[in-house]
Structure formats: C-alpha cells, structure tokens
C-alpha cells in the first residue's frame, strides 16, 4: 500500500491540475486510477491515500474541458463492479456519495 501511495504521489507531482486537458497521457492516467481500483482487494485503503484522492480530484476539477465526469463515472463503476460487497466504512461511503453527487450534477 505504501508503494502504491508513493507511486501515485510521484505521478501527482508531474500532473499540473490546470493543464490536465492538454496532456497527451490523460487516458493513461485514467487507466491508472481504474486499474488501482480494479486490482485492490480493499477499496477503503485506496480512499485513505491522499495521493489517490488528489489524482481523482485533478480530473474532477477539469470536468468542463475533458469530460471529467468520465473519470468520476469510471471510479464509481469500478467500485460497483469490482467491490460488490456491502460498504460499511463511513469514509468510503462519504467518498462514494460525493462522486455520485458529482455525477448527478
């Protein structure tokens, strides 16, 4: 878990939030987020990582120019498809509801 957080932190350092839509590696960053969600056995652990949340928020801030809702949708779909168990952790529930609210808006 610490290695994943460190990797995401390094990626986050190289991604500037104000120019994400201009970056040619946008699809690869989206794939990184969804791969992390699909391959973890504990989704709660990812959502406790500041670097994971930071990377997701970079895409959410850029929703107008690049359809950041696609990132939000991908995160929610990955959670529902790969983690169908009952989610009882209040922090994870909060993050899911925040993402779902962003999709709704």
Order of alpha helices (4+ residues) and beta strands (2+ residues): alpha-alpha-alpha-alpha-alpha-alpha-alpha
